[in-house]
Amino acid sequence: MDHGTMWPIPLGSGSGLEHVPKGPALVKLLEGDFVLDVVVTEGVVAPMVERWTIRLEAVDTSLYRPTLLGRLTDHPVFGGTRTDLPVVTPLDSIRRGRFIGGEADIEMWIQRGSGNLRWRTAPGGLDGGRFFEVAEVDSSGFRGRWEDGGIAMSILRRGDLTVGEVRRGYYCARRTR
């Protein structure tokens, strides 16, 4: 990502840890239901759009223990589930940061050093899921770029060239509740 996550502030937006909303303001900003348009621009023959619905819930951060250095690492602050899939993670599990495993699970965290917001699907899985960087967040939702977390690569013809591409693209999440 070219710059850090842009967070809403009274006179516009700002990036950096000092601009990350605290406590209830952060929960109000990110907890709820969202519709995502996930646009795949690379790793496919032609661009395509996937429509997801997700639910984000604040995680009980009191369950985390300090590390050996005495401070918290980048633990999830929100958990979620894709509600458009047949098997979803129960909300009480999400609040405890426990997931059923698979593409339905979502883990969202704030990087301690930079204040950047990141999230991923299929947390804890190897060679799978998607990794999302959040470029901007406001009361209507959030947006950014994503990349597939697997090691697979698509071999495609682009004119006279044969190229290997990882699936990636951009997304926009709009709040519905």
C-alpha positions in Angstrom: 0.0 0.0 0.0 1.3 3.5 -0.9 0.2 5.1 2.4 -1.3 4.1 5.7 -5.0 3.7 6.6 -6.8 7.0 6.5 -9.0 7.3 9.6 -11.8 9.9 10.1 -10.9 12.9 12.2 -12.8 16.1 12.9 -11.5 18.1 9.9 -11.1 15.3 7.4 -8.9 12.2 7.7 -5.4 11.3 8.9 -3.1 8.3 9.0 -1.0 7.0 11.8 -1.6 5.5 15.2 -2.6 8.8 16.8 -5.7 9.0 14.5 -7.1 5.5 15.2 -10.4 6.0 17.1 -10.3 4.7 20.7 -12.7 2.2 22.4 -16.4 2.8 21.7 -15.7 5.1 18.7 -13.7 2.3 17.0 -16.5 -0.2 17.7 -19.1 2.2 16.3 -17.0 2.7 13.2 -16.3 -0.9 12.3 -18.9 -3.2 14.0 -21.9 -4.2 11.9 -23.0 -5.7 8.6 -21.3 -4.9 5.3 -21.7 -5.7 1.6 -18.4 -6.0 -0.2 -17.7 -5.8 -3.9 -14.4 -7.7 -4.3 -12.9 -6.9 -7.7 -10.4 -9.4 -9.1 -8.0 -7.6 -11.5 -5.0 -9.9 -11.6 -4.6 -13.7 -11.8 -7.7 -14.1 -14.0 -8.3 -13.8 -17.8 -10.7 -10.9 -17.4 -11.6 -8.8 -14.4 -14.5 -10.0 -12.3 -16.6 -8.9 -9.3 -17.5 -11.0 -6.3 -20.3 -9.9 -4.0 -19.9 -10.8 -0.3 -21.8 -10.0 2.8 -20.0 -10.0 6.1 -20.7 -9.3 9.8 -17.9 -7.8 12.0 -18.0 -8.0 15.8 -15.6 -6.5 18.4 -13.4 -9.1 20.0 -13.0 -9.3 23.8 -9.4 -8.1 23.9 -9.2 -8.8 27.7 -8.7 -12.4 26.7 -5.3 -11.7 25.3 -2.2 -12.1 27.5 0.8 -9.7 27.2 3.8 -11.1 25.3 7.2 -11.7 26.9 8.0 -8.1 26.1 5.0 -7.0 28.2 2.9 -5.5 25.4 0.3 -6.8 23.1 1.1 -7.7 19.6 -1.2 -7.3 16.6 -4.1 -9.3 18.0 -7.4 -9.1 16.3 -9.7 -6.3 17.5 -12.6 -7.5 15.3 -13.7 -10.9 14.2 -16.2 -11.7 11.5 -17.9 -14.1 9.3 -19.1 -14.2 5.7 -22.9 -14.4 5.9 -23.2 -15.3 2.2 -21.7 -18.7 2.8 -23.6 -21.9 3.9 -21.6 -22.3 7.2 -20.9 -19.2 9.2 -19.1 -18.7 12.5 -21.3 -18.2 15.6 -21.1 -14.6 16.9 -20.2 -15.7 20.5 -17.1 -17.5 19.0 -16.2 -14.4 17.0 -16.3 -12.2 20.2 -13.8 -14.7 21.8 -11.6 -14.7 18.7 -12.3 -18.3 18.1 -13.0 -19.4 14.5 -14.5 -22.5 12.9 -11.8 -22.5 10.2 -12.2 -21.8 6.6 -13.1 -19.0 4.2 -16.1 -17.8 6.3 -13.8 -16.6 9.1 -12.5 -13.0 9.2 -9.9 -11.6 11.5 -9.2 -7.8 11.6 -6.4 -6.0 13.4 -4.6 -2.7 13.8 -0.9 -2.7 13.4 0.6 -1.4 16.6 3.4 0.5 15.1 1.7 2.2 12.2 -2.1 2.3 13.0 -2.8 0.6 9.7 -5.9 -1.6 9.5 -5.6 -5.1 8.0 -7.8 -8.1 7.8 -7.8 -11.6 6.4 -10.0 -14.5 5.6 -9.3 -18.1 6.8 -7.1 -17.0 9.8 -4.7 -19.7 10.9 -4.9 -21.5 7.6 -1.8 -22.3 5.6 -1.6 -21.5 1.9 -5.1 -20.0 1.7 -7.3 -17.1 2.5 -7.0 -13.5 1.3 -5.1 -10.6 2.9 -6.7 -7.2 2.8 -5.1 -3.8 3.4 -7.5 -0.9 4.3 -6.7 2.3 2.6 -9.6 4.4 4.0 -12.4 3.9 6.6 -15.3 6.1 7.5 -18.9 5.8 8.8 -20.2 4.4 5.5 -17.6 1.6 5.3 -14.0 0.9 4.2 -12.0 0.2 1.0 -8.6 -1.0 -0.1 -6.6 -3.7 -1.9 -6.4 -7.4 -1.4 -4.1 -10.3 -2.4 -4.6 -14.1 -2.4 -2.7 -15.8 0.5 -2.0 -19.0 -1.4 1.2 -20.0 -3.2 -0.7 -20.8 -6.5 -0.1 -18.6 -9.5 -2.1 -18.3 -12.7 -0.2 -18.6 -15.9 -1.9 -16.3 -18.5 -1.3 -14.9 -21.9 -1.1 -11.1 -22.0 -0.7 -10.3 -25.7 2.7 -11.7 -26.8 3.7 -12.4 -23.2 3.1 -15.4 -20.9 3.0 -14.2 -17.3 2.4 -15.6 -13.9 0.0 -13.7 -11.7 -1.3 -14.1 -8.1 -5.0 -13.3 -7.7 -5.4 -9.7 -6.4 -7.4 -6.6 -6.8 -9.4 -4.1 -4.8 -12.6 -4.0 -2.7 -15.2 -1.6 -1.3 -17.3 -2.5 1.9 -20.5 -0.6 2.4 -22.3 -0.6 5.7 -25.8 -2.0 5.7 -26.3 -2.1 9.5 
